[in-house]
Amino acid sequence: MKALIVDDNSHWRKLLGAELTYLGFECSFAKNDTEAIDAVRKSKQLGNPFKLITIDREMDATGDLAGRRVLSFLKDDLELQRGETVCVVISGTASGSDVRDYFKQYGVRDFFTKDGKVWDGIKQLAKQLKVGSASYAAQRNEQVHTEQTQEVSTPTEELVKLHRKLTRHFDDEELHTLCFQLDVDYDDLRGTGKAGKARELVAYLERKGLVPELVKKCSELRPRVRW
C-alpha cells in the first residue's frame, strides 16, 4: 500500500516514514501543499493512488492554511469519498473544536497529536486498513471526541522559562545555529531581535510538538544550565 506523508518538518517526515515503512507502506513525501497536490495527481494518473495520506496541521508560516488547501483538494477526490484513500491529520497541538472542524468539514478519517500516542494510533489505523474494517472511523470518531473536547492546556510557565534561558545563554549568532540544527528557518520566524526570535522559536516548536528536541539540543550545547 502507498502512503503520502505531508509535513514541513524533515524530522517528522523521517519518523513517520520509518514507522509506516515498517508497517508495510511504500512511502512518498511532500513538504508543502503544492508538492502534496502534485503527488496525489501523479499517483492517480499512474493508476496507483495513495491508500493513506497524513497531513501536518500547521506548515511553515502559513498556520493551518497549507494543510487546509490539501484537504480542500482531497475533499472532492473520488477515492477519498469512497474510502479507498484515507486521510488523517497530525498536529502538534489541537483543541476539541479543531478536531470536530476537520472531521466534519473535510471528511478526515482521524486526527492524531504529535506525542507518544501518535504511534499507537498509526499502528491501529494501519491494521484496520489492511483488514478493511469499515467500523474504524466511527470508533475513532467517538474516541477522539471524548479525548479532545477539552482544550489542550499549554505549559505557559515552562515555555516562558525556556524562552528566558534561551535569551540569556545564547547570542544572536548561536541562536541562528540552533535553528539550523533544529531544521528551522531563522528568517521565517516572525519576531525581531534575539528575544523576539527566541520567543517565536519556542512557540513554533511547541505547536509542532518538538519542544523536547529543543530542550535536548540546548542541554547538549549548554550542559551546565538546567533546562
N, C-alpha and C positions, 0 to 999 in steps of 0.2 A: 504494500500500500504506500501511496505517496503522501508526504506531508510538507506543507509550506510554513515556515517559521518567519513571522514578520515582527522584527524588533530592531530598534536603532542601536541597541547596546550589544556590542560584539560578545561580551561576557555571557549574557543571557542567550544569545543565539547559539553559542557553543554548548552551554549547559543543556538547553532544550534539545538541541540536535543530537547530543550524545545520548540523552535519555530515550528519545524517540527512535534513534537508530538501534539501540539495544532492544527496544520493544518490537523491532521488526519493520520500521518505516524507512522508506527511502526519502531522505530529507533534501529540500531546497530552501534557500534563504533569501530574504529581502530586508533591506534596512530602512525602507521608506514606503510610502503608499504607491508611488509610481512604479517601483520595482515589483511590488506585490501584484498590482493590477496587470502588469505586463506578463508576469509569471503565470497568473491564472489564465489569461488569454492564450498563451502559448501552449499550456498543458491541454486546454480544450481543443485547440487546433490539431494537436497531435493525437487526439482521441484518448488521452490518458489523464483525466482530471484528478486533482488532489482529493484524497479522501478526508484529510484533516488539514485545517488551516488555523494556526494560532496567531493572534494579533495582540501586540502590545497596546495597551490603552492610551499611553502617552508617549509620543515620539518627538525627538528634537525639541525645538522651542515652540511647537505648534499646539502644545497641550494634547487634547484628545482629538483634534481636528483631522490629523492624518489617519488615525485609526478609524474614525467615522467615515472618511472618504472611501476607505477599502470596504467597510461594511456596507455602505450605500451601494457600491458597485456589486457586491456579492448578493445583496438583498433580492435582486431580480434574476439571479442566476438559477437556471432550472435545476442543476444538480443540488444546489442548496435547498431549493423548495422541496424537492423530492426526498431530501435526506441522504442523498448519495454523497454529498460533501458536507462535512461537519465543521462548523466554525466555533472556536472558543476564544474568549478574550482573557488575557493575562495582565494583571495590573499590580503596580507597586502599592497602591492604596485605593480604596473604594468605599463608598457608603451604600446603604441599602437601596437608596433611590437610584444610584448609579447602576446597580445590578439590575433592578427592575426595568430601567430605561433600555439597557442593552438587550435584555431578553425580549421585551415587547416590541421595540422599535425595529430591531434588526434581525430578529429570529435567531439570535445566538444560542447555541446548544448549551454552553456552560461558561462559567466565569471563575477564574482562579486568581488568588493573590500571590505575589512573589514572596512566599515564605516556605517553611518546611512542608506545608500541606499540599503545595502545588504538585509535588511528585506523586503522592498518593492519588490525587485527582487525575493526573495524566495516566497513571497505570490503570486506574479503574476505567477511564474513558477508552483507552486502547483495548482493554479486554472486551468491553461492550461492543466496540466497533468490529472486532474480529468475529464475535458470535452473532452480531446483527440484532442486538436487543432493542426493540422499539420503546421499551419502558424506561430506558435510561434517562431521557430528557425530563420526563415527568418526575422521576425520583430525585434527580439533582435539582430541578427547579424548586421543589418543596424543601430540599435540604438547604440550598443556598438562601432561599427566602427566610428560613428560620435563623440561619447563622449570621446573615448580613443585614437584617433590618435595622439593627442598632448601628449608629455611626461609629466608625473606627476611631478610637482615641489616639491622639498623637502625643508622644512623649516630649512635649514642648520644652520642659525644663532641661532635659538631657540634650536636646538639639541646640538649645541656647548655649549651654556649657561647651558643647563641641565647637560651636562657632567661635566662642571666645578663645578657646585654646588654639584653634587654627590661626586666628588673627594674631595671637600673642607669640606663637612659636614658629611661624612660617613667614618669611618675607615674600614680596610680590613675585620674585623670580622662582622661588621654591614652590609657591602656590601654582604657578604655571606648570612646573614639572610634575607636581602631584596630580593635577588634572590630566596631564598627558598619560601618566601611569595608570589612571583610572578610566582611560578611554573617554574622557570628557573634553569637549572643545571649550577652552577657557574663554575665547572671544564670544561664544554663543551664550555664555552666562549673562543674565540681564543686569546685574549690579555694576556699580562703578567703584573703582578703588579697591584696595585689598579687602577691606571689611565687607564691602558690598558683594564682591566676587565670592568670598568665603561663605557668606550667608546664602547666596544663590546656589553654591555648590552643595551645601548641606541639604537645602530644600529639594534640589533636583534629585540627589541620591536617595533622599527619604521617599520621594514619590516612586522611585524605581525599586525600592526595597533593597538598596545597596549600601545603606549606612554601615553595616558590619564590615564591608570591604574597605570603606574609608577609614574606619577605626583600626582595622588590621594594618593598613598601609601606614597610617600615622604612627602606630606603635612600632613598626619597623624602622621608620625614619627618625622618630623621637622616642626611643625606648625608656628614657628617664621620666617621661611625662605619663601621668595616669590618665589614660583615655577612657 
